[in-house]
Amino acid sequence: MSLIERFSLQLYSLRELTREDFKGVLKRVGEIGYTGVEFAGYGGLAASQMLSLLKENGLKSISSHVPLERLINNLDEELSYNREIGTEAIIVPYYPVKTIQDVKILAEQLAPIARAVSNAGFIFGYHNHAHEFIKTEDGTVLLDLLMQLTDPLDMVLELDVYWAAYAGVDVLAYMEKQRNRIRLLHLKQMADFESRKCVDLDEGVLDFNTIICKGLETGVMHFILEQEEFAVSPYQSIEKGYKHIMNL
């Protein structure tokens, strides 16, 4: 019996393939066994087309990564599209914070969007990379400050465990620290702490058994594979990743 019943895929992992054949990608993802997907663009497909494809392949739209600029300028359009395809969460995938002032500006920009997205019935969140774990001169971690300056009722954290480890963070300790905010978890593997290369889920140093158990304990709703580098092929890697996680 698996630790989790449902496992999702961030479609950014297959970005080269979705450019050529979005429909074929969703078909293959469903065949492998994934139950959900996280979008990073919609391949030019209308919401009605996308919904049909999801249903045909036994997939659910867990979340959508939407750049902050688009949420500022095209929020209603994004909400309408994602409402139609049944998306649960809208996630800001990246923002280049370097200073406390950057974080304050970001928090101010996120606040009205977070309220609007939450009021529309979605979960709203932010996805980290490594740079948000920078410590300022007074020891403040930028990502912690962002969590402090945003309303936990309106905004969650989608923790990418690879980028946390890349930044030298103890993943399990950080999951405990932000246990009330982390509701989506990106599973991405690191070969070792020296090269910090992204590899298949079954080949590196991050222990997904303990990470998933911690996630279940702290209220993580969705576990999502994201992978950016492939030794052989994207399809082979995501199939290996699925089998590895579902056999834990």
KOLFIVO-239207 format. One record per residue: x, y, z of N, C-alpha, C, O in turn. Coordinates in nm, 3 decimals. Example, Ala and Ser with C-alpha at 12.3 -4.5 7.8 and 13.67 -1.06 7.14 Angstrom:
R      n_X      n_Y      n_Z     ca_X     ca_Y     ca_Z      c_X      c_Y      c_Z      o_X      o_Y      o_Z
R    1.319   -0.569    0.780    1.230   -0.450    0.780    1.320   -0.330    0.780    1.424   -0.332    0.846
R    1.285   -0.225    0.708    1.367   -0.106    0.714    1.290    0.003    0.787    1.341    0.114    0.804
This chain:
R      n_X      n_Y      n_Z     ca_X     ca_Y     ca_Z      c_X      c_Y      c_Z      o_X      o_Y      o_Z
R    0.084   -0.120    0.000    0.000    0.000    0.000    0.088    0.125    0.000    0.184    0.134    0.077
R    0.056    0.220   -0.084    0.136    0.342   -0.095    0.110    0.437    0.020    0.005    0.434    0.083
R    0.208    0.522    0.047    0.189    0.627    0.148    0.078    0.723    0.105    0.002    0.772    0.188
R    0.071    0.748   -0.025   -0.030    0.840   -0.078   -0.111    0.770   -0.187   -0.061    0.682   -0.257
R   -0.236    0.810   -0.200   -0.323    0.751   -0.301   -0.317    0.828   -0.432   -0.343    0.772   -0.539
R   -0.284    0.956   -0.423   -0.285    1.041   -0.542   -0.150    1.108   -0.558   -0.089    1.154   -0.461
R   -0.103    1.113   -0.683    0.025    1.177   -0.713    0.008    1.257   -0.841   -0.049    1.208   -0.939
R    0.056    1.380   -0.839    0.035    1.471   -0.953    0.167    1.508   -1.019    0.275    1.483   -0.965
R    0.156    1.567   -1.137    0.273    1.606   -1.215    0.265    1.752   -1.254    0.163    1.797   -1.306
R    0.372    1.826   -1.229    0.384    1.962   -1.281    0.422    1.950   -1.429    0.527    1.897   -1.463
R    0.334    2.000   -1.515    0.354    1.982   -1.659    0.473    2.060   -1.714    0.513    2.039   -1.828
R    0.529    2.150   -1.635    0.653    2.217   -1.676    0.763    2.113   -1.700    0.855    2.136   -1.779
R    0.753    1.999   -1.633    0.849    1.891   -1.651    0.854    1.844   -1.795    0.958    1.798   -1.843
R    0.740    1.855   -1.865    0.729    1.806   -2.002    0.709    1.922   -2.100    0.642    1.908   -2.202
R    0.768    2.036   -2.067    0.741    2.159   -2.143    0.777    2.149   -2.291    0.708    2.207   -2.375
R    0.884    2.077   -2.324    0.920    2.063   -2.465    0.816    1.979   -2.539    0.785    2.004   -2.655
R    0.764    1.879   -2.469    0.666    1.789   -2.530    0.529    1.853   -2.543    0.458    1.830   -2.640
R    0.491    1.935   -2.444    0.360    1.999   -2.451    0.353    2.100   -2.565    0.246    2.126   -2.619
R    0.468    2.158   -2.600    0.469    2.252   -2.713    0.432    2.181   -2.843    0.372    2.241   -2.933
R    0.467    2.054   -2.852    0.442    1.978   -2.975    0.307    1.907   -2.973    0.240    1.900   -3.075
R    0.268    1.855   -2.857    0.149    1.770   -2.852    0.091    1.768   -2.711    0.111    1.672   -2.637
R    0.020    1.873   -2.675   -0.035    1.884   -2.539   -0.131    1.769   -2.511   -0.130    1.710   -2.402
R   -0.213    1.737   -2.609   -0.311    1.630   -2.590   -0.242    1.496   -2.566   -0.282    1.420   -2.478
R   -0.138    1.468   -2.645   -0.065    1.343   -2.629    0.004    1.333   -2.495    0.014    1.225   -2.438
R    0.052    1.446   -2.444    0.117    1.448   -2.313    0.018    1.410   -2.204    0.049    1.326   -2.119
R   -0.099    1.470   -2.205   -0.199    1.438   -2.102   -0.239    1.291   -2.109   -0.262    1.227   -2.006
R   -0.248    1.239   -2.229   -0.282    1.097   -2.245   -0.175    1.009   -2.181   -0.208    0.915   -2.108
R   -0.049    1.039   -2.207    0.061    0.958   -2.151    0.069    0.972   -2.000    0.093    0.874   -1.930
R    0.048    1.092   -1.950    0.053    1.115   -1.805   -0.054    1.033   -1.735   -0.029    0.972   -1.631
R   -0.173    1.031   -1.793   -0.281    0.951   -1.736   -0.253    0.802   -1.742   -0.284    0.729   -1.648
R   -0.194    0.758   -1.851   -0.161    0.616   -1.867   -0.058    0.570   -1.764   -0.065    0.457   -1.715
R    0.036    0.656   -1.732    0.138    0.621   -1.632    0.074    0.598   -1.496    0.119    0.513   -1.420
R   -0.030    0.674   -1.467   -0.100    0.655   -1.340   -0.120    0.781   -1.258   -0.187    0.778   -1.155
R   -0.064    0.892   -1.304   -0.085    1.018   -1.232   -0.234    1.051   -1.227   -0.307    1.025   -1.322
R   -0.275    1.109   -1.116   -0.417    1.143   -1.099   -0.443    1.291   -1.117   -0.558    1.333   -1.134
R   -0.337    1.371   -1.114   -0.356    1.515   -1.126   -0.240    1.580   -1.200   -0.133    1.522   -1.214
R   -0.265    1.701   -1.247   -0.160    1.779   -1.312   -0.161    1.920   -1.256   -0.263    1.970   -1.207
R   -0.045    1.982   -1.265   -0.030    2.122   -1.230    0.014    2.193   -1.358    0.115    2.156   -1.418
R   -0.060    2.293   -1.398   -0.033    2.360   -1.525    0.075    2.466   -1.512    0.094    2.526   -1.406
R    0.145    2.489   -1.624    0.236    2.602   -1.640    0.213    2.655   -1.780    0.303    2.654   -1.864
R    0.091    2.700   -1.805    0.044    2.735   -1.938   -0.053    2.630   -1.987   -0.055    2.518   -1.936
R   -0.134    2.666   -2.087   -0.244    2.580   -2.130   -0.234    2.538   -2.276   -0.331    2.485   -2.332
R   -0.120    2.560   -2.338   -0.099    2.513   -2.473   -0.192    2.570   -2.578   -0.211    2.510   -2.683
R   -0.251    2.687   -2.549   -0.342    2.747   -2.645   -0.478    2.680   -2.653   -0.558    2.714   -2.740
R   -0.505    2.586   -2.564   -0.633    2.515   -2.565   -0.738    2.593   -2.487   -0.709    2.651   -2.383
R   -0.859    2.593   -2.540   -0.971    2.654   -2.469   -1.002    2.573   -2.344   -0.972    2.454   -2.337
R   -1.063    2.638   -2.245   -1.094    2.570   -2.119   -1.183    2.448   -2.143   -1.163    2.345   -2.079
R   -1.280    2.459   -2.233   -1.369    2.346   -2.260   -1.291    2.228   -2.318   -1.318    2.113   -2.284
R   -1.195    2.257   -2.406   -1.111    2.150   -2.462   -1.026    2.086   -2.353   -1.013    1.963   -2.346
R   -0.968    2.170   -2.267   -0.881    2.119   -2.162   -0.960    2.031   -2.065   -0.912    1.926   -2.024
R   -1.080    2.074   -2.029   -1.162    1.996   -1.938   -1.192    1.859   -1.998   -1.187    1.758   -1.928
R   -1.224    1.856   -2.125   -1.253    1.729   -2.191   -1.131    1.637   -2.189   -1.143    1.517   -2.164
R   -1.013    1.695   -2.215   -0.890    1.616   -2.214   -0.860    1.560   -2.074   -0.818    1.445   -2.060
R   -0.881    1.642   -1.973   -0.858    1.596   -1.836   -0.950    1.479   -1.803   -0.906    1.378   -1.748
R   -1.077    1.493   -1.837   -1.173    1.387   -1.808   -1.141    1.259   -1.885   -1.148    1.149   -1.830
R   -1.105    1.275   -2.010   -1.072    1.159   -2.095   -0.956    1.078   -2.037   -0.951    0.956   -2.052
R   -0.865    1.147   -1.971   -0.742    1.081   -1.924   -0.739    1.059   -1.773   -0.634    1.026   -1.717
R   -0.853    1.077   -1.708   -0.863    1.051   -1.565   -0.780    1.142   -1.479   -0.729    1.102   -1.374
R   -0.766    1.267   -1.523   -0.682    1.364   -1.453   -0.763    1.478   -1.394   -0.870    1.513   -1.444
R   -0.711    1.535   -1.287   -0.771    1.654   -1.227   -0.670    1.767   -1.229   -0.550    1.745   -1.213
R   -0.720    1.889   -1.248   -0.632    2.006   -1.241   -0.611    2.043   -1.094   -0.697    2.105   -1.032
R   -0.497    2.003   -1.042   -0.466    2.032   -0.901   -0.438    2.180   -0.882   -0.489    2.243   -0.789
R   -0.355    2.234   -0.970   -0.321    2.377   -0.957   -0.265    2.430   -1.088   -0.234    2.354   -1.179
R   -0.254    2.560   -1.095   -0.196    2.628   -1.210   -0.090    2.726   -1.162   -0.115    2.806   -1.072
R    0.027    2.719   -1.221    0.131    2.819   -1.198    0.103    2.937   -1.291    0.102    2.922   -1.413
R    0.082    3.053   -1.232    0.048    3.172   -1.310    0.139    3.286   -1.268    0.140    3.324   -1.150
R    0.216    3.342   -1.359    0.307    3.452   -1.324    0.233    3.568   -1.258    0.118    3.597   -1.292
R    0.300    3.634   -1.165    0.238    3.745   -1.093    0.188    3.853   -1.187    0.079    3.907   -1.167
R    0.266    3.886   -1.289    0.225    3.990   -1.383    0.091    3.958   -1.449    0.007    4.046   -1.468
R    0.072    3.832   -1.482   -0.054    3.793   -1.544   -0.170    3.802   -1.443   -0.281    3.840   -1.479
R   -0.143    3.768   -1.320   -0.248    3.779   -1.218   -0.286    3.924   -1.193   -0.401    3.956   -1.165
R   -0.188    4.013   -1.205   -0.216    4.155   -1.188   -0.300    4.208   -1.304   -0.393    4.286   -1.284
R   -0.266    4.164   -1.426   -0.329    4.222   -1.546   -0.445    4.142   -1.602   -0.530    4.197   -1.673
R   -0.451    4.011   -1.572   -0.552    3.926   -1.635   -0.616    3.830   -1.535   -0.642    3.714   -1.567
R   -0.640    3.879   -1.415   -0.688    3.791   -1.308   -0.822    3.726   -1.341   -0.837    3.605   -1.324
R   -0.918    3.803   -1.389   -1.050    3.748   -1.416   -1.044    3.638   -1.522   -1.114    3.537   -1.513
R   -0.959    3.658   -1.621   -0.944    3.559   -1.727   -0.886    3.428   -1.671   -0.932    3.319   -1.705
R   -0.786    3.441   -1.585   -0.726    3.322   -1.525   -0.826    3.250   -1.434   -0.835    3.127   -1.435
R   -0.900    3.325   -1.356   -0.997    3.264   -1.266   -1.106    3.192   -1.345   -1.147    3.082   -1.309
R   -1.151    3.255   -1.452   -1.256    3.195   -1.534   -1.208    3.064   -1.596   -1.279    2.964   -1.593
R   -1.088    3.065   -1.652   -1.033    2.946   -1.717   -1.019    2.833   -1.615   -1.061    2.720   -1.640
R   -0.959    2.865   -1.502   -0.933    2.761   -1.402   -1.059    2.714   -1.331   -1.066    2.600   -1.286
R   -1.157    2.800   -1.320   -1.286    2.758   -1.266   -1.349    2.653   -1.357   -1.404    2.553   -1.310
R   -1.342    2.677   -1.487   -1.404    2.585   -1.583   -1.335    2.449   -1.585   -1.401    2.347   -1.603
R   -1.203    2.447   -1.567   -1.134    2.317   -1.572   -1.123    2.251   -1.434   -1.066    2.143   -1.421
R   -1.178    2.315   -1.331   -1.185    2.254   -1.199   -1.060    2.262   -1.116   -1.037    2.178   -1.029
R   -0.978    2.362   -1.141   -0.852    2.379   -1.068   -0.877    2.410   -0.920   -0.971    2.481   -0.885
R   -0.792    2.355   -0.834   -0.805    2.380   -0.691   -0.722    2.500   -0.645   -0.767    2.578   -0.561
R   -0.602    2.516   -0.700   -0.510    2.618   -0.648   -0.448    2.700   -0.761   -0.420    2.649   -0.869
R   -0.426    2.828   -0.732   -0.352    2.918   -0.820   -0.223    2.954   -0.749   -0.225    3.003   -0.636
R   -0.110    2.929   -0.815    0.020    2.945   -0.750    0.107    3.043   -0.829    0.120    3.032   -0.951
R    0.167    3.138   -0.757    0.269    3.225   -0.817    0.399    3.146   -0.819    0.448    3.108   -0.712
R    0.457    3.120   -0.937    0.571    3.029   -0.945    0.707    3.087   -0.914    0.801    3.013   -0.883
R    0.719    3.221   -0.921    0.854    3.279   -0.908    0.842    3.429   -0.889    0.755    3.495   -0.947
R    0.933    3.483   -0.807    0.948    3.628   -0.797    1.090    3.655   -0.747    1.133    3.592   -0.651
R    1.162    3.748   -0.809    1.305    3.767   -0.779    1.333    3.855   -0.658    1.385    3.965   -0.672
R    1.299    3.806   -0.538    1.328    3.884   -0.418    1.475    3.870   -0.377    1.533    3.762   -0.384
R    1.532    3.982   -0.334    1.671    3.982   -0.288    1.687    4.051   -0.153    1.782    4.026   -0.080
R    1.593    4.138   -0.120    1.604    4.219    0.002    1.472    4.219    0.078    1.369    4.174    0.027
R    1.477    4.268    0.200    1.355    4.282    0.281    1.256    4.373    0.210    1.135    4.347    0.212
R    1.305    4.478    0.149    1.216    4.570    0.077    1.148    4.499   -0.040    1.030    4.523   -0.066
R    1.220    4.413   -0.109    1.159    4.336   -0.218    1.043    4.251   -0.166    0.937    4.243   -0.229
R    1.063    4.190   -0.051    0.960    4.103    0.008    0.839    4.187    0.048    0.725    4.144    0.029
R    0.863    4.305    0.104    0.752    4.392    0.143    0.670    4.433    0.021    0.547    4.435    0.026
R    0.738    4.465   -0.088    0.669    4.503   -0.211    0.590    4.385   -0.265    0.475    4.400   -0.308
R    0.650    4.266   -0.264    0.582    4.147   -0.312    0.458    4.118   -0.228    0.351    4.088   -0.282
R    0.472    4.128   -0.097    0.357    4.101   -0.008    0.242    4.197   -0.036    0.126    4.158   -0.034
R    0.276    4.323   -0.061    0.173    4.423   -0.094    0.103    4.390   -0.225   -0.018    4.408   -0.238
R    0.180    4.341   -0.322    0.121    4.305   -0.451    0.034    4.180   -0.438   -0.070    4.170   -0.503
R    0.077    4.087   -0.355    0.004    3.961   -0.342   -0.126    3.975   -0.264   -0.222    3.902   -0.291
R   -0.130    4.067   -0.169   -0.245    4.074   -0.078   -0.380    4.084   -0.149   -0.467    4.001   -0.122
R   -0.403    4.181   -0.238   -0.534    4.189   -0.303   -0.562    4.071   -0.396   -0.676    4.028   -0.409
R   -0.458    4.018   -0.460   -0.476    3.902   -0.547   -0.514    3.781   -0.463   -0.605    3.705   -0.499
R   -0.445    3.763   -0.352   -0.475    3.649   -0.264   -0.619    3.652   -0.216   -0.687    3.549   -0.213
R   -0.665    3.770   -0.177   -0.805    3.781   -0.131   -0.902    3.750   -0.243   -1.001    3.679   -0.223
R   -0.874    3.803   -0.362   -0.964    3.781   -0.475   -0.967    3.633   -0.515   -1.074    3.578   -0.542
R   -0.851    3.571   -0.519   -0.845    3.429   -0.557   -0.915    3.343   -0.452   -0.990    3.251   -0.485
R   -0.889    3.373   -0.326   -0.953    3.298   -0.217   -1.104    3.318   -0.218   -1.180    3.222   -0.199
R   -1.148    3.441   -0.239   -1.292    3.469   -0.243   -1.361    3.401   -0.361   -1.481    3.375   -0.358
R   -1.281    3.373   -0.466   -1.336    3.304   -0.584   -1.342    3.153   -0.563   -1.389    3.080   -0.650
R   -1.295    3.107   -0.449   -1.306    2.966   -0.415   -1.183    2.881   -0.441   -1.188    2.759   -0.430
R   -1.072    2.946   -0.475   -0.947    2.875   -0.500   -0.855    2.885   -0.379   -0.870    2.974   -0.295
R   -0.760    2.793   -0.371   -0.645    2.809   -0.283   -0.546    2.897   -0.358   -0.528    2.882   -0.479
R   -0.481    2.988   -0.286   -0.379    3.072   -0.348   -0.247    3.046   -0.278   -0.243    3.031   -0.156
R   -0.139    3.041   -0.356   -0.011    3.013   -0.292    0.109    3.067   -0.367    0.097    3.124   -0.476
R    0.225    3.048   -0.306    0.353    3.091   -0.362    0.447    2.972   -0.364    0.453    2.895   -0.268
R    0.520    2.956   -0.475    0.616    2.847   -0.493    0.759    2.902   -0.484    0.793    2.999   -0.552
R    0.838    2.841   -0.400    0.975    2.890   -0.377    1.078    2.832   -0.473    1.059    2.726   -0.532
R    1.187    2.907   -0.487    1.311    2.854   -0.544    1.416    2.862   -0.432    1.380    2.855   -0.314
R    1.542    2.876   -0.465    1.644    2.880   -0.360    1.665    3.020   -0.304    1.699    3.036   -0.187
R    1.645    3.122   -0.389    1.685    3.257   -0.347    1.600    3.313   -0.233    1.644    3.405   -0.164
R    1.480    3.259   -0.212    1.397    3.309   -0.102    1.449    3.268    0.036    1.402    3.317    0.138
R    1.547    3.178    0.038    1.605    3.135    0.165    1.727    3.218    0.205    1.794    3.188    0.303
R    1.755    3.321    0.127    1.863    3.414    0.163    1.834    3.475    0.301    1.720    3.512    0.331
R    1.938    3.484    0.383    1.924    3.551    0.512    1.978    3.693    0.503    2.084    3.715    0.445
R    1.906    3.787    0.559    1.953    3.925    0.563    2.053    3.942    0.677    2.079    3.847    0.751
R    2.107    4.060    0.691    2.209    4.084    0.792    2.159    4.057    0.933    2.237    4.019    1.021
R    2.030    4.076    0.956    1.976    4.051    1.090    1.927    3.907    1.107    1.866    3.874    1.209
R    1.954    3.821    1.007    1.918    3.680    1.017    1.779    3.645    0.966    1.736    3.530    0.977
R    1.710    3.742    0.911    1.576    3.717    0.859    1.583    3.636    0.730    1.656    3.671    0.638
R    1.506    3.527    0.724    1.494    3.449    0.601    1.382    3.510    0.519    1.271    3.528    0.568
R    1.411    3.543    0.394    1.315    3.616    0.312    1.182    3.542    0.298    1.076    3.605    0.301
R    1.186    3.411    0.282    1.061    3.335    0.268    0.980    3.338    0.397    0.857    3.345    0.393
R    1.049    3.332    0.511    0.978    3.343    0.639    0.910    3.479    0.651    0.796    3.489    0.698
R    0.980    3.583    0.608    0.923    3.717    0.614    0.799    3.726    0.525    0.699    3.788    0.563
R    0.806    3.667    0.406    0.689    3.668    0.317    0.570    3.600    0.382    0.457    3.647    0.370
R    0.594    3.491    0.451    0.486    3.422    0.521    0.430    3.510    0.634    0.310    3.512    0.658
R    0.519    3.582    0.702    0.475    3.669    0.811    0.391    3.787    0.761    0.299    3.832    0.829
R    0.424    3.835    0.641    0.358    3.955    0.588    0.233    3.923    0.506    0.167    4.015    0.457
R    0.200    3.796    0.491    0.080    3.757    0.417   -0.015    3.682    0.509    0.027    3.621    0.607
R   -0.141    3.687    0.474   -0.246    3.628    0.558   -0.252    3.477    0.535   -0.273    3.433    0.422
R   -0.234    3.398    0.640   -0.240    3.252    0.625   -0.377    3.202    0.580   -0.389    3.091    0.529
R   -0.479    3.284    0.599   -0.612    3.246    0.552   -0.626    3.262    0.401   -0.713    3.202    0.339
R   -0.539    3.344    0.343   -0.548    3.373    0.200   -0.435    3.312    0.117   -0.450    3.296   -0.004
R   -0.322    3.279    0.179   -0.208    3.234    0.100   -0.133    3.121    0.167   -0.096    3.129    0.284
R   -0.111    3.013    0.091   -0.034    2.899    0.139    0.103    2.900    0.073    0.133    2.984   -0.012
R    0.185    2.805    0.113    0.316    2.787    0.053    0.320    2.653   -0.019    0.285    2.549    0.037
R    0.363    2.656   -0.144    0.393    2.533   -0.216    0.544    2.515   -0.204    0.621    2.580   -0.275
R    0.585    2.427   -0.115    0.728    2.410   -0.089    0.791    2.317   -0.191    0.746    2.204   -0.210
R    0.894    2.366   -0.258    0.974    2.283   -0.347    1.092    2.232   -0.266    1.182    2.308   -0.230
R    1.092    2.101   -0.237    1.192    2.047   -0.146    1.333    2.049   -0.207    1.432    2.062   -0.135
R    1.341    2.037   -0.338    1.472    2.042   -0.405    1.536    2.179   -0.385    1.652    2.189   -0.347
R    1.460    2.285   -0.411    1.518    2.418   -0.400    1.549    2.454   -0.254    1.644    2.528   -0.227
R    1.471    2.401   -0.162    1.503    2.423   -0.021    1.636    2.356    0.012    1.723    2.417    0.075
R    1.652    2.231   -0.029    1.777    2.159   -0.005    1.893    2.226   -0.078    2.004    2.233   -0.026
R    1.867    2.274   -0.199    1.968    2.345   -0.278    2.023    2.464   -0.200    2.142    2.496   -0.208
R    1.935    2.530   -0.125    1.973    2.648   -0.047    2.037    2.612    0.087    2.072    2.700    0.165
R    2.052    2.481    0.112    2.114    2.438    0.236    2.019    2.426    0.353    2.062    2.421    0.468
R    1.890    2.422    0.324    1.788    2.416    0.428    1.758    2.270    0.465    1.753    2.183    0.377
R    1.737    2.244    0.591    1.690    2.114    0.638    1.541    2.105    0.603    1.458    2.172    0.664
R    1.509    2.021    0.505    1.373    2.017    0.452    1.270    1.981    0.559    1.167    2.048    0.571
R    1.297    1.877    0.636    1.200    1.833    0.737    1.180    1.940    0.845    1.068    1.964    0.890
R    1.289    2.003    0.885    1.279    2.109    0.986    1.198    2.226    0.932    1.119    2.287    1.005
R    1.218    2.258    0.805    1.142    2.370    0.748    0.996    2.335    0.731    0.909    2.421    0.749
R    0.967    2.211    0.698    0.827    2.169    0.690    0.758    2.182    0.825    0.641    2.219    0.833
R    0.830    2.153    0.930    0.774    2.171    1.064    0.757    2.320    1.096    0.656    2.361    1.153
R    0.856    2.398    1.059    0.852    2.542    1.087    0.731    2.609    1.021    0.667    2.695    1.080
R    0.702    2.568    0.898    0.591    2.628    0.824    0.474    2.529    0.808    0.406    2.528    0.706
R    0.454    2.448    0.910    0.354    2.341    0.900    0.213    2.394    0.876    0.129    2.323    0.820
R    0.187    2.516    0.918    0.053    2.572    0.899    0.034    2.640    0.764   -0.075    2.687    0.733
R    0.139    2.644    0.683    0.130    2.713    0.554    0.149    2.621    0.434    0.098    2.649    0.326
R    0.223    2.511    0.451    0.255    2.426    0.337    0.140    2.332    0.307    0.106    2.245    0.389
R    0.078    2.349    0.190   -0.037    2.266    0.152   -0.013    2.191    0.021   -0.087    2.099   -0.012
R    0.088    2.231   -0.053    0.129    2.159   -0.173    0.280    2.139   -0.164    0.352    2.226   -0.114
R    0.327    2.024   -0.211    0.469    1.992   -0.198    0.523    1.944   -0.332    0.472    1.849   -0.391
R    0.628    2.011   -0.379    0.696    1.969   -0.500    0.804    1.868   -0.463    0.895    1.899   -0.385
R    0.794    1.749   -0.519    0.895    1.647   -0.499    0.991    1.649   -0.618    0.951    1.624   -0.732
R    1.114    1.681   -0.591    1.217    1.692   -0.693    1.346    1.644   -0.629    1.376    1.682   -0.516
R    1.422    1.562   -0.699    1.536    1.495   -0.637    1.671    1.562   -0.669    1.690    1.619   -0.776
R    1.761    1.553   -0.571    1.896    1.608   -0.584    1.998    1.496   -0.578    1.995    1.413   -0.487
R    2.089    1.493   -0.676    2.187    1.385   -0.683    2.272    1.379   -0.556    2.289    1.272   -0.496
R    2.326    1.493   -0.516    2.408    1.503   -0.396    2.418    1.650   -0.358    2.378    1.738   -0.435
R    2.471    1.677   -0.239    2.474    1.814   -0.190    2.592    1.895   -0.245    2.605    2.014   -0.218
R    2.679    1.830   -0.323    2.790    1.900   -0.386    2.749    1.950   -0.525    2.756    2.070   -0.553
R    2.708    1.859   -0.612    2.670    1.899   -0.748    2.533    1.965   -0.751    2.507    2.053   -0.833
R    2.445    1.922   -0.660    2.306    1.970   -0.651    2.231    1.953   -0.784    2.142    2.032   -0.816
R    2.267    1.852   -0.857    2.206    1.823   -0.988    2.067    1.762   -0.968    2.046    1.683   -0.876
R    1.974    1.800   -1.053    1.839    1.744   -1.050    1.839    1.609   -1.122    1.880    1.600   -1.237
R    1.793    1.505   -1.052    1.794    1.369   -1.108    1.659    1.301   -1.084    1.570    1.358   -1.021
R    1.645    1.180   -1.135    1.522    1.103   -1.114    1.496    1.082   -0.966    1.589    1.080   -0.885
R    1.370    1.068   -0.930    1.332    1.063   -0.789    1.397    0.949   -0.710    1.416    0.960   -0.589
R    1.431    0.840   -0.777    1.486    0.724   -0.707    1.638    0.723   -0.701    1.696    0.622   -0.662
R    1.704    0.831   -0.739    1.850    0.827   -0.755    1.929    0.919   -0.662    2.052    0.914   -0.664
R    1.864    1.002   -0.582    1.939    1.103   -0.509    1.937    1.091   -0.358    1.912    0.983   -0.303
R    1.963    1.203   -0.292    1.985    1.204   -0.146    1.862    1.242   -0.064    1.862    1.226    0.058
R    1.759    1.293   -0.129    1.640    1.332   -0.054    1.553    1.210   -0.028    1.520    1.135   -0.120
R    1.517    1.192    0.099    1.440    1.074    0.141    1.291    1.107    0.134    1.236    1.169    0.225
R    1.228    1.063    0.027    1.088    1.100    0.007    0.993    1.023    0.098    0.880    1.065    0.119
R    1.038    0.913    0.152    0.953    0.843    0.249    0.928    0.933    0.370    0.814    0.955    0.409
R    1.036    0.985    0.428    1.022    1.070    0.546    0.958    1.204    0.510    0.882    1.260    0.589
R    0.990    1.256    0.392    0.932    1.384    0.350    0.782    1.372    0.331    0.707    1.459    0.376
R    0.737    1.265    0.266    0.593    1.247    0.247    0.523    1.223    0.380    0.415    1.276    0.403
R    0.583    1.142    0.466    0.522    1.119    0.598    0.508    1.250    0.675    0.406    1.274    0.740
R    0.611    1.334    0.667    0.604    1.465    0.733    0.494    1.549    0.671    0.420    1.617    0.741
R    0.484    1.544    0.539    0.380    1.619    0.471    0.241    1.575    0.512    0.153    1.659    0.535
R    0.219    1.446    0.522    0.089    1.395    0.564    0.058    1.438    0.708   -0.057    1.468    0.741
R    0.160    1.440    0.790    0.143    1.481    0.930    0.106    1.629    0.942    0.030    1.668    1.031
R    0.162    1.711    0.853    0.145    1.856    0.865    0.036    1.914    0.775    0.021    2.036    0.769
R   -0.038    1.830    0.705   -0.153    1.881    0.631   -0.131    1.910    0.484   -0.210    1.982    0.424
R   -0.025    1.854    0.424   -0.006    1.871    0.280   -0.120    1.800    0.206   -0.153    1.685    0.235
R   -0.179    1.872    0.111   -0.293    1.819    0.037   -0.252    1.749   -0.092   -0.314    1.651   -0.132
R   -0.147    1.801   -0.157   -0.108    1.747   -0.286    0.044    1.734   -0.296    0.118    1.825   -0.261
R    0.087    1.617   -0.344    0.227    1.588   -0.369    0.246    1.587   -0.520    0.173    1.519   -0.592
R    0.345    1.664   -0.568    0.357    1.691   -0.711    0.501    1.671   -0.755    0.593    1.729   -0.698
R    0.520    1.588   -0.858    0.653    1.572   -0.916    0.683    1.688   -1.009    0.603    1.724   -1.096
R    0.800    1.747   -0.990    0.853    1.840   -1.090    0.997    1.800   -1.115    1.073    1.776   -1.021
R    1.035    1.793   -1.242    1.172    1.757   -1.277    1.218    1.846   -1.391    1.142    1.874   -1.484
R    1.343    1.889   -1.385    1.393    1.984   -1.484    1.506    1.929   -1.571    1.538    1.987   -1.675
R    1.566    1.819   -1.529    1.674    1.758   -1.608    1.648    1.609   -1.621    1.595    1.546   -1.529
R    1.686    1.553   -1.737    1.657    1.412   -1.765    1.778    1.343   -1.825    1.837    1.392   -1.921
R    1.815    1.229   -1.767    1.930    1.154   -1.817    1.898    1.085   -1.949    1.982    1.079   -2.038
R    1.777    1.035   -1.962    1.738    0.963   -2.083    1.624    1.034   -2.154    1.643    1.090   -2.262
R    1.505    1.032   -2.094    1.390    1.098   -2.156    1.293    1.142   -2.048    1.285    1.079   -1.943
R    1.217    1.249   -2.073    1.120    1.295   -1.974    1.017    1.188   -1.939    0.986    1.170   -1.821
R    0.965    1.119   -2.038    0.863    1.017   -2.009    0.919    0.905   -1.923    0.851    0.859   -1.831
R    1.042    0.861   -1.951    1.101    0.756   -1.869    1.118    0.803   -1.725    1.092    0.728   -1.631
R    1.163    0.927   -1.709    1.186    0.980   -1.574    1.056    0.995   -1.495    1.051    0.960   -1.377
R    0.952    1.047   -1.559    0.829    1.067   -1.482    0.761    0.934   -1.451    0.689    0.923   -1.352
R    0.784    0.834   -1.535    0.729    0.701   -1.505    0.807    0.637   -1.389    0.747    0.578   -1.299
R    0.940    0.650   -1.393    1.022    0.601   -1.280    0.982    0.672   -1.151    0.970    0.610   -1.045
R    0.963    0.804   -1.162    0.927    0.881   -1.044    0.794    0.837   -0.986    0.780    0.825   -0.865
R    0.698    0.815   -1.073    0.565    0.769   -1.028    0.577    0.635   -0.956    0.523    0.619   -0.846
R    0.647    0.540   -1.016    0.661    0.407   -0.954    0.735    0.414   -0.821    0.699    0.345   -0.725
R    0.839    0.499   -0.816    0.916    0.511   -0.692    0.828    0.562   -0.578    0.829    0.505   -0.469
R    0.754    0.668   -0.602    0.672    0.726   -0.496    0.556    0.634   -0.457    0.525    0.618   -0.339
R    0.493    0.574   -0.556    0.376    0.490   -0.526    0.414    0.355   -0.467    0.327    0.280   -0.423
R    0.544    0.323   -0.467    0.589    0.199   -0.403    0.647    0.223   -0.263    0.693    0.129   -0.198
R    0.643    0.348   -0.218    0.693    0.377   -0.083    0.597    0.325    0.022    0.622    0.339    0.142
